[in-house]
Each structure stands twice: as structure tokens, then as C-alpha cells.
Amino acid sequence: MPRVVQKYGGSSVATAEHIKRVARRIEACRANGDDVVAVVSAMGKRTDELYALAAEITEAPEPRELDVLLSTGEMVTSTLLSMALHEVGLDAVSLTGAQAGIRTTAVYGRARIAEIQTERMERELEAGRVVIVAGFQGVSEDFDVTTFGRGGSDTTAVALAAALEADRCEIFTDVAGIYTADPRICPQARPLRDIGYEEMLELATTGARVMHARAVEIGELYSVAIRVASSFDDDAPGTLIHGEMTMEQGNKVRGIAHQDHIAKVTVRGVPDRPGIAAHLFEPLANSGVSVDTIVQNASVEKLTDMTFTVAPGDLENALRVVERVKAELGATEVVSEPDLGTVSIVGTGMASAPGFAARMFRTLYDENVNVDMISTSDIRITCVIASDRVGDAVRSLHDAFELDRED
């Protein structure tokens, strides 16, 4: 029988009625002759509620215990969906990440999948059951519960599709697919019919929240085609994320991504000598600070400034680390700016075609948006700008690159 892995996000399972709707969708899929593995997120804002509950107990929850707490949200959904499937006459079984055989590294809150032991899922499928897996979680070698971070249920679904050699992987959410920009701030944004892995990965890592970046990485690595669609609109075709794209497509920019809030740290007056970057960024990495854009100014009289961006939640920790190594670096000053954002244009082929950077910068200039920092890859240009201008920048760039038009 054809095998499909489906993932249902928090908005798709937000209430009991939503879960019943998901059960009917799975029932229809089974009626078409498919074996189904369903991966579910926590209901609605339940994960946020669990974070808030932990904060009422302590300002610094122990990471191991926090992961155990957060994992319960997905477990609740999986059991309720199993009950709903039994109500419509389908045999189903709910599994935690551990029961599904998902083995991970022992990094709480940011665990990575080491292997998936599929024997239990295979037995349940052979017995004719729908398998429902609690997303976002697994277990370490010591059988401690671990979680994958925000959006981690996407990663669970794509990884299971690869491990089970599924025929399809479908990610159901509350939007009609991958849009050319965030439709909440750019009404002209439209859903894409398809997009390549590389482009989707750049969009995901620069702010597009529809897909988890690690899920896209796994999809590309194991050639898992991923369809992103709405669980509320059965007629919308959704967006296919895959490896086969139209050769030399006309409009090289496929999408605009943004981040509303990032923070910047600048270390000034750093001696320009070998090893300085390592002495700065190794302690940051060891403290769990994820650094994004990095810029080093040209050396003047053997001194330079080093600037990097971090998530707002990492700023306080980053400043503590930098102040600790400031004397070792020989830096004169450490300054930060918390109210920044980013806007990015993404598209395969931009590097080999002239004019895209110029058009982006001209558009932002015409919109009176000041560019603080710039970073690029072969298929992306990102500008760091004031956080309160992000929406204006997204809308103006969407117009400038005519993304409202079909390819």
C-alpha cells in the first residue's frame, strides 16, 4: 500500500473540533488505500502555555525537566487524535517519540535526530493501524526526553518519511502553502506552486516560519518531496518543496523573508591579528549563543570592529560572554542594539545575473529604509534594518520584484 506521512500543526489541532476534522481527513486518506503516519503538534498555543507555567515556578527551569514538560503537549494531541479515529471506525495507536524509535543527541531544547528505529511503527502499520506520533521529541541514549526546538514537528515528519520510505510527506498548516512573502504584512503575497530545497532552506533560515529549516535539510538529504498545504482548504493545491526546478526560471527572486526582531553586538577596537575571531566566537558557541550575520570592518592602524547579530533572547547571554573575554581580546568597547530586524530576497540564479542587489538597495533607499548590515549567499541577499521598518521593506521589495505575478 502507498504510505504517507502527514504532519498537523498547532492551529490544525487547536480544539476538539479541529482534531475531529483531522480524523476525517485521515479517514479519507485511508479510504484511498494509503497507510498513514500522522505527526502532531501541541494544540494551539499549548507550548507557550507550558513555557509560561514553568516560568511561574522558576526563572531558570532545568533544561531536562523543561523538555519533559514541553513534550506533554504533543502527547495530549496524539492521544486525542487516536480517540477521534476510533470514533470514526479506524484502528489507531498513539506513540511518543521514544515509542516511535526516535533516538537523539542529549542536547535539551535543541536535540538532533541520531537514528530512527522503525520496527514498532512497521508492526503497527502491518496490523492495519493509523500510527500517530507525538512530534517535536525523541529520547537520548539514556532515555531522557529531548525536544527539537520550535517547529520541530516538521523535522519529525520529514525524518519519519525518510526512515519509513514514505511515498508522500504532507505538512498541513493554517496557510495555503509557501508564500512569496508573509501574507499578514504583504497582502499581495501569493502561494508558490513549487520551490527548490535550497531556496526553501534560505527562506526558512531568514524568517519564513511555515517550515522548520532542519526539516528542509533532511528533505534535501534524503530526497523527500514535501507538500505544504492548508488543513482548512481541501481545494488549495499547496506548495511542493523538491529538487527539480524549472531551468533558468524567469524571475530569479522567488520570495521575501523577514525577521521582526534581532539584536546586534559590536566589539570595537579589536587588534587585527590571527585568532581573534576564534577567541570571540568559540566562547559564544560554548555558551549556546547562535550567531547569525558577522561583519568585520577593514583594519585601520591594526584595529578593527567586529559585529554580529543574535536572536533577542540570546543578547543578554552574548553580552555576558563578550564582556568576559573583552580584556583577552584587547577590545576597547562593547555596544549593542536590540531593536533591529532583517529583510531578505531569495532566489536561485541571482548570483549569475546582474542587478538584483542594486534593485534591492535602490528600493530600500526609495522607501527611506536605512541598511545597517548586509550579508549574502549564492541565492540570498539579507539586509539588517530597523525593526519598525521591516513591514515597509517587505512590501516595497515584493512590488519591486513583481512577485505578485505568476512565474
Secondary structure, DSSP 8 states (H G I E B T S, - for coil): --EEEEEE-GGGGSSHHHHHHHHHHHHHHHHTT-EEEEEE--STTHHHHHHHHHHHH-SS--HHHHHHHHHHHHHHHHHHHHHHHHHTT--EEEE-TTTTTEEE-S-TTS--EEEE--HHHHHHHHTT-EEEEESSEEE-TT--EEE--TTHHHHHHHHHHHHTT-SEEEEEESSSS-BSS-TTT-TT--B-SEEEHHHHHHHHHTT--SS-HHHHHHHHHTT--EEEEESS-TT---EEEES---TT-S-S--EEEEEEEEEEEEEEEEE--TTHHHHHHHHHHHTT--EEEEEE---BTTEEEEEEEE-GGGHHHHHHHHHHHHHHHT-SEEEEEEEEEEEEEE-TTGGGSTTHHHHHHHHHHHTT----EEEEETTEEEEEEEGGGHHHHHHHHHHHTTTTS--
